[in-house]
């Protein structure tokens, strides 16, 4: 779906996913690795500010990814 949104609508898309090899296989262009399969955008083992910090870091990484021009599939780990 992310590939079609980019190809048809021309809108850059970031996929936050926990299983990066699958995202590479399906053709996602901008990939941000998530935390864990049941909680891709948060860490329930941390409470309050700890979990909020993890979510903020993922969001900031995704924003950086969406603003970055790319030529090929790219995994944004930092």
VONU-286697 format. One record per atom (N, C-alpha, C, O): residue in one letter; x, y, z. Coordinates in pm, whole numbers, padded with zeros to 5 digits, always signed. Example, Ala and Ser with C-alpha at 12.3 -4.5 7.8 and 13.67 -1.06 7.14 Angstrom:
// residues 2
a+01319-00569+00780 a+01230-00450+00780 a+01320-00330+00780 a+01424-00332+00846 s+01285-00225+00708 s+01367-00106+00714 s+01290+00003+00787 s+01341+00114+00804 
This chain:
// residues 78
x+00082-00118+00000 x+00000+00000+00000 x+00088+00126+00000 x+00059+00222-00072 x+00195+00126+00079 x+00279+00246+00085 x+00344+00275-00050 x+00359+00390-00089 x+00381+00170-00120 x+00442+00188-00251 x+00344+00251-00349 x+00381+00339-00427 x+00218+00206-00346 x+00116+00261-00435 x+00086+00407-00403 x+00066+00487-00494 x+00081+00441-00276 x+00056+00581-00239 x+00166+00669-00296 x+00139+00777-00349 x+00290+00623-00285 x+00401+00702-00339 x+00396+00707-00491 x+00413+00814-00550 x+00373+00592-00556 x+00376+00587-00703 x+00257+00659-00766 x+00276+00733-00862 x+00138+00638-00716 x+00018+00692-00778 x-00008+00836-00736 x-00031+00923-00820 x-00004+00861-00606 x-00037+00995-00557 x+00086+01086-00547 x+00072+01208-00539 x+00204+01028-00546 x+00325+01108-00535 x+00350+01162-00396 x+00424+01259-00378 x+00289+01098-00297 x+00304+01142-00158 x+00408+01053-00090 x+00392+00931-00090 x+00513+01110-00032 x+00611+01026+00038 x+00547+00961+00160 x+00468+01023+00231 x+00584+00835+00185 x+00527+00758+00295 x+00640+00693+00373 x+00739+00647+00316 x+00624+00690+00505 x+00719+00620+00592 x+00646+00502+00655 x+00536+00518+00708 x+00707+00386+00648 x+00651+00266+00710 x+00726+00238+00839 x+00846+00211+00836 x+00657+00244+00953 x+00715+00204+01081 x+00678+00058+01099 x+00560+00025+01111 x+00778-00029+01101 x+00751-00173+01106 x+00856-00244+01189 x+00970-00199+01199 x+00816-00355+01247 x+00909-00429+01331 x+00986-00535+01253 x+01094-00575+01296 x+00932-00582+01142 x+01001-00684+01063 x+01049-00618+00934 x+00980-00622+00831 x+01165-00560+00940 x+01221-00482+00829 x+01237-00566+00702 x+01204-00515+00594 x+01285-00691+00708 x+01299-00768+00583 x+01168-00782+00504 x+01170-00783+00381 x+01056-00793+00574 x+00928-00801+00503 x+00899-00669+00432 x+00853-00668+00318 x+00925-00558+00499 x+00901-00428+00437 x+00990-00408+00315 x+00948-00348+00215 x+01112-00457+00322 x+01201-00449+00206 x+01147-00534+00092 x+01152-00494-00024 x+01095-00651+00126 x+01041-00742+00024 x+00918-00684-00045 x+00904-00696-00167 x+00830-00620+00031 x+00709-00565-00030 x+00732-00431-00099 x+00644-00381-00168 x+00851-00374-00081 x+00886-00255-00157 x+00866-00122-00090 x+00863-00019-00158 x+00852-00120+00042 x+00842+00009+00112 x+00972+00086+00091 x+01081+00030+00102 x+00961+00214+00060 x+01081+00293+00030 x+01148+00352+00153 x+01271+00352+00162 x+01071+00402+00246 x+01126+00462+00368 x+01077+00378+00485 x+00957+00370+00511 x+01172+00317+00556 x+01137+00225+00663 x+01201+00270+00793 x+01322+00297+00798 x+01121+00278+00898 x+01170+00307+01033 x+01142+00181+01116 x+01026+00143+01132 x+01247+00117+01169 x+01223-00001+01253 x+01147+00033+01379 x+01179+00130+01449 x+01044-00047+01409 x+00964-00028+01529 x+01024-00103+01646 x+01131-00163+01635 x+00956-00099+01760 x+01006-00156+01885 x+00986-00306+01890 x+01083-00381+01905 x+00862-00353+01878 x+00832-00495+01889 x+00702-00524+01815 x+00622-00434+01793 x+00681-00648+01776 x+00564-00684+01696 x+00433-00640+01761 x+00352-00576+01694 x+00408-00670+01888 x+00278-00627+01942 x+00272-00476+01972 x+00163-00423+01993 x+00387-00409+01975 x+00390-00266+02007 x+00494-00196+01917 x+00602-00161+01965 x+00462-00176+01790 x+00562-00118+01699 x+00600+00026+01730 x+00713+00066+01701 x+00510+00104+01789 x+00540+00245+01813 x+00533+00282+01960 x+00484+00389+01996 x+00579+00194+02044 x+00582+00222+02187 x+00650+00109+02261 x+00674+00002+02204 x+00680+00131+02386 x+00745+00029+02468 x+00668+00016+02599 x+00690+00094+02692 x+00577-00083+02607 x+00495-00096+02727 x+00573-00137+02851 x+00520-00131+02962 x+00699-00179+02835 x+00778-00212+02953 x+00825-00087+03025 x+00865-00092+03142 x+00820+00025+02955 x+00853+00154+03016 x+00723+00224+03049 x+00626+00214+02974 x+00721+00293+03157 x+00599+00364+03195 x+00617+00514+03177 x+00728+00567+03184 x+00506+00581+03155 x+00505+00727+03151 x+00604+00788+03057 x+00597+00768+02936 x+00697+00864+03112 x+00794+00939+03032 x+00885+00849+02949 x+00927+00887+02840 x+00918+00730+03000 x+01003+00639+02924 x+00938+00596+02794 x+01002+00599+02688 x+00812+00556+02801 x+00738+00516+02681 x+00718+00636+02590 x+00731+00624+02468 x+00687+00748+02647 x+00666+00871+02568 x+00795+00908+02493 x+00788+00954+02379 x+00910+00889+02556 x+01037+00920+02491 x+01062+00827+02372 x+01111+00871+02268 x+01029+00700+02388 x+01045+00604+02278 x+00955+00644+02161 x+01000+00646+02046 x+00830+00676+02189 x+00737+00715+02083 x+00782+00843+02014 x+00772+00856+01892 x+00832+00938+02092 x+00879+01064+02033 x+00999+01040+01941 x+01008+01098+01833 x+01091+00955+01986 x+01208+00924+01904 x+01167+00860+01770 x+01221+00895+01666 x+01071+00769+01774 x+01023+00707+01651 x+00956+00810+01559 x+00978+00809+01438 x+00877+00898+01617 x+00812+01001+01538 x+00914+01095+01474 x+00901+01129+01357 x+01013+01136+01550 x+01117+01224+01495 x+01195+01154+01383 x+01229+01217+01283 x+01222+01026+01400 x+01292+00950+01296 x+01205+00941+01171 x+01256+00952+01059 x+01075+00920+01189 x+00983+00912+01075 x+00974+01047+01003 x+00971+01052+00880 x+00970+01156+01078 x+00966+01289+01016 x+01094+01316+00938 x+01089+01373+00829 x+01207+01276+00993 x+01334+01291+00921 x+01331+01209+00792 x+01375+01255+00687 x+01278+01087+00801 x+01272+00999+00685 x+01183+01057+00575 x+01218+01051+00457 x+01070+01114+00613 x+00977+01165+00512 x+01032+01289+00442 x+00992+01320+00329 x+01123+01361+00508 x+01182+01481+00448 x+01309+01452+00371 x+01363+01540+00303 x+01359+01328+00379 x+01485+01292+00315 x+01461+01242+00173 x+01389+01145+00153 x+01521+01308+00073 x+01510+01256-00064 x+01586+01123-00074 x+01698+01112-00023 x+01526+01025-00138 x+01591+00894-00152 x+01585+00849-00296 x+01499+00892-00373 x+01677+00761-00333 x+01681+00701-00466 x+01648+00553-00462 x+01611+00494-00564 x+01661+00492-00345 x+01634+00349-00328 x+01577+00325-00189 x+01572+00416-00107 x+01534+00202-00164 x+01480+00169-00033 x+01582+00205+00074 x+01701+00177+00061 x+01534+00269+00180 x+01622+00316+00286 x+01561+00283+00422 x+01443+00308+00448 x+01645+00226+00509 x+01604+00198+00646 x+01666+00307+00734 x+01788+00323+00737 x+01582+00379+00805 x+01626+00489+00890 x+01638+00438+01033 x+01537+00420+01101 x+01760+00414+01077 x+01783+00360+01211 x+01825+00467+01311 x+01828+00441+01431 x+01858+00584+01263 x+01896+00691+01357 x+01846+00824+01307 x+01867+00927+01372 
